[in-house]
Amino acid sequence: MFRSPRLLVAARVLAGLNQSQLANAAGVAVSVLQAIEQGRSDPKLSTMLALVDALKARGVMLAPETERVAGGVLVMKDSQTEAVWRSGT
C-alpha cells in the first residue's frame, strides 16, 4: 500500500498518537504496528485499512503513492485540508 513505513510513522506522530494508542484504536497488536513501522512486515490489507481508519478518525489521512506522486500525509484541520507532505524516500 505504501512504499515507505515512514509515512505511517509520520501520520501517527501528526495525529499525536504513540504506537500503543494507534494500535489500540485500530484493533491490532502493538508488535504488529512496530513491525510495520520498522519495515519488517508486509501487513494484510485489512490491517492497513484499520490503521488508516484510526488515523482518519483523528484528522490525519495518508495519501497513497503513485508512479508520478510521492505519498504523503494530509492533516484535516477545522474542516479544511492542509497538506503536510512527508516524502517516503
Backbone as JSON, one array per atom type, in Angstrom:
{
  "sequence": "MFRSPRLLVAARVLAGLNQSQLANAAGVAVSVLQAIEQGRSDPKLSTMLALVDALKARGVMLAPETERVAGGVLVMKDSQTEAVWRSGT",
  "N": [[0.82, -1.19, 0.0], [1.91, 1.26, 0.85], [5.04, 2.54, 0.01], [6.96, 3.24, 1.82], [7.47, 2.75, 5.23], [7.81, 4.95, 6.78], [5.93, 6.88, 6.21], [3.67, 6.05, 7.56], [4.57, 6.27, 10.18], [5.0, 9.06, 10.29], [2.36, 9.96, 9.94], [1.15, 8.91, 12.23], [2.52, 10.3, 14.26], [1.82, 12.95, 13.63], [-0.86, 12.77, 14.19], [-0.75, 12.75, 16.86], [-0.4, 10.47, 18.37], [0.89, 7.68, 20.22], [2.6, 4.55, 19.63], [1.19, 2.52, 20.98], [-1.32, 3.68, 21.43], [-2.28, 4.09, 18.78], [-2.28, 1.46, 17.81], [-4.16, 0.29, 19.56], [-6.46, 1.81, 18.89], [-6.83, 0.95, 16.3], [-7.23, -1.69, 16.63], [-5.22, -3.61, 16.56], [-2.3, -5.54, 17.39], [0.36, -4.12, 19.3], [2.9, -5.02, 18.65], [2.55, -5.77, 16.02], [2.08, -3.31, 14.74], [4.56, -2.1, 15.31], [6.28, -3.75, 13.81], [5.4, -3.16, 11.23], [5.97, -0.4, 11.06], [8.72, -0.5, 11.23], [9.39, -1.66, 8.9], [9.52, -4.4, 8.73], [7.45, -6.02, 8.15], [4.93, -7.15, 5.93], [2.0, -6.03, 5.83], [-1.4, -7.27, 6.15], [-4.1, -6.29, 4.02], [-6.43, -5.65, 5.41], [-5.42, -4.96, 7.9], [-3.91, -2.65, 7.34], [-5.98, -1.0, 6.43], [-7.46, -0.72, 8.77], [-5.64, 0.71, 10.34], [-5.4, 3.04, 8.78], [-8.05, 3.98, 8.93], [-8.23, 4.5, 11.69], [-6.4, 6.58, 11.95], [-7.56, 8.46, 10.25], [-9.87, 9.04, 11.68], [-8.83, 10.73, 13.51], [-8.24, 12.95, 12.12], [-6.15, 12.73, 10.28], [-4.88, 11.81, 7.2], [-3.59, 9.37, 4.98], [-1.93, 9.8, 1.96], [-1.86, 7.96, -0.9], [0.92, 6.55, -2.71], [1.88, 7.05, -6.1], [3.01, 6.35, -9.45], [3.78, 8.81, -10.32], [3.55, 10.59, -8.2], [4.81, 11.22, -5.01], [4.04, 9.62, -1.96], [2.15, 10.92, 0.84], [1.12, 12.78, 3.75], [-1.94, 13.92, 4.88], [-3.31, 16.48, 6.76], [-6.24, 17.02, 8.41], [-7.93, 19.9, 9.23], [-10.08, 21.76, 11.09], [-12.27, 21.36, 9.26], [-11.03, 21.97, 6.88], [-8.56, 21.12, 4.49], [-5.21, 20.68, 5.06], [-2.29, 20.26, 3.48], [0.36, 18.28, 4.38], [3.18, 17.24, 3.4], [5.16, 14.39, 3.5], [7.92, 13.01, 2.38], [8.36, 9.72, 1.22], [10.78, 8.75, 0.6]],
  "CA": [[0.0, 0.0, 0.0], [2.83, 2.38, 0.9], [6.41, 2.07, -0.2], [7.81, 3.53, 2.97], [6.78, 2.76, 6.52], [7.97, 6.26, 7.41], [4.69, 7.63, 6.06], [2.8, 5.65, 8.67], [5.14, 6.89, 11.39], [4.71, 10.5, 10.22], [0.92, 10.13, 10.16], [0.89, 8.62, 13.65], [3.06, 11.41, 15.05], [0.99, 14.12, 13.38], [-2.13, 12.54, 14.87], [-0.5, 12.88, 18.29], [-0.57, 9.15, 18.98], [2.05, 6.8, 20.31], [2.32, 3.26, 18.98], [0.18, 1.8, 21.74], [-2.62, 4.32, 21.2], [-2.74, 3.8, 17.42], [-2.59, 0.02, 17.73], [-5.42, 0.09, 20.26], [-7.54, 2.41, 18.11], [-7.01, 0.16, 15.08], [-7.53, -3.07, 16.99], [-4.11, -4.5, 16.21], [-1.28, -5.67, 18.43], [1.46, -3.15, 19.22], [4.02, -5.67, 17.95], [2.23, -5.73, 14.58], [2.34, -1.93, 14.31], [6.0, -1.89, 15.35], [6.88, -4.45, 12.67], [5.05, -2.4, 10.02], [6.72, 0.86, 11.07], [10.14, -0.79, 11.05], [9.56, -2.25, 7.59], [9.77, -5.83, 8.87], [6.22, -6.74, 7.91], [4.08, -6.8, 4.8], [0.73, -6.23, 6.5], [-2.62, -7.58, 5.41], [-4.86, -5.11, 3.62], [-7.36, -5.32, 6.49], [-4.65, -4.29, 8.96], [-3.6, -1.3, 6.88], [-7.22, -0.23, 6.4], [-7.8, -0.41, 10.16], [-4.73, 1.79, 10.75], [-5.79, 4.24, 8.03], [-9.31, 4.45, 9.51], [-7.95, 5.05, 13.02], [-5.75, 7.87, 11.74], [-8.55, 9.35, 9.65], [-10.76, 9.47, 12.76], [-8.13, 11.78, 14.25], [-7.96, 14.06, 11.22], [-4.93, 12.54, 9.5], [-5.09, 10.87, 6.1], [-2.43, 9.0, 4.19], [-2.11, 9.93, 0.52], [-1.1, 6.87, -1.5], [1.94, 6.85, -3.71], [1.66, 6.61, -7.48], [4.26, 6.44, -10.2], [4.1, 10.22, -10.53], [3.44, 11.39, -6.98], [5.27, 10.59, -3.77], [2.99, 9.57, -0.96], [2.24, 11.96, 1.84], [0.2, 12.78, 4.87], [-2.83, 15.07, 4.87], [-3.85, 16.78, 8.07], [-7.54, 17.69, 8.33], [-7.94, 20.9, 10.3], [-11.26, 22.62, 11.06], [-12.99, 21.07, 8.01], [-10.22, 22.33, 5.73], [-7.43, 20.2, 4.35], [-3.89, 21.27, 4.97], [-1.39, 19.21, 3.05], [1.67, 18.22, 5.0], [3.78, 16.13, 2.66], [6.36, 13.77, 4.03], [8.41, 12.11, 1.35], [8.65, 8.36, 1.65], [12.13, 8.35, 0.17]],
  "C": [[0.87, 1.26, 0.0], [4.25, 1.85, 0.8], [7.29, 2.27, 1.01], [7.01, 3.51, 4.26], [6.89, 4.1, 7.24], [6.72, 7.12, 7.27], [3.72, 7.31, 7.19], [3.27, 6.26, 9.97], [4.81, 8.38, 11.41], [3.24, 10.77, 10.51], [0.57, 9.92, 11.63], [1.33, 9.79, 14.53], [2.21, 12.66, 14.87], [-0.39, 13.98, 14.03], [-1.99, 12.65, 16.39], [-0.66, 11.58, 19.06], [0.77, 8.45, 19.14], [1.66, 5.45, 19.71], [1.19, 2.51, 19.68], [-1.22, 2.37, 21.47], [-3.15, 4.01, 19.8], [-3.11, 2.33, 17.28], [-3.92, -0.28, 18.39], [-6.6, 0.61, 19.45], [-7.85, 1.59, 16.86], [-7.35, -1.29, 15.37], [-6.47, -4.06, 16.54], [-3.12, -4.54, 17.37], [-0.18, -4.62, 18.21], [2.63, -3.75, 18.44], [3.8, -5.68, 16.44], [2.54, -4.34, 14.03], [3.84, -1.65, 14.29], [6.68, -2.54, 14.15], [6.6, -3.71, 11.37], [5.9, -1.14, 9.95], [8.21, 0.65, 10.86], [10.42, -1.46, 9.71], [9.84, -3.74, 7.62], [8.55, -6.67, 8.53], [5.53, -6.24, 6.66], [2.65, -7.06, 5.29], [-0.4, -6.61, 5.56], [-3.33, -6.27, 5.08], [-5.81, -4.69, 4.75], [-6.65, -4.59, 7.64], [-4.35, -2.86, 8.57], [-4.86, -0.43, 6.86], [-7.65, 0.16, 7.81], [-6.92, 0.73, 10.68], [-5.11, 3.1, 10.07], [-7.08, 4.82, 8.62], [-9.09, 5.09, 10.88], [-7.29, 6.42, 12.91], [-6.74, 8.89, 11.19], [-9.52, 9.89, 10.71], [-10.14, 10.58, 13.59], [-7.67, 12.91, 13.34], [-6.7, 13.94, 10.39], [-5.19, 11.48, 8.44], [-3.78, 10.6, 5.38], [-2.78, 9.13, 2.71], [-1.25, 8.86, -0.14], [-0.1, 7.35, -2.54], [1.49, 6.33, -5.06], [3.01, 6.68, -8.18], [4.71, 7.88, -10.36], [4.16, 11.06, -9.27], [3.95, 10.59, -5.79], [4.11, 10.61, -2.78], [3.17, 10.67, 0.06], [1.21, 11.78, 2.91], [-0.62, 14.05, 4.78], [-3.38, 15.26, 6.27], [-5.14, 17.57, 7.89], [-7.63, 18.64, 9.52], [-9.16, 21.8, 10.12], [-11.99, 22.56, 9.72], [-12.27, 21.58, 6.76], [-9.05, 21.37, 5.68], [-6.14, 20.98, 4.19], [-2.93, 20.15, 4.61], [-0.04, 19.34, 3.72], [2.35, 17.02, 4.39], [5.06, 15.67, 3.33], [6.8, 12.76, 2.98], [8.73, 10.76, 1.94], [10.04, 7.91, 1.27], [13.17, 9.09, 0.95]]
}
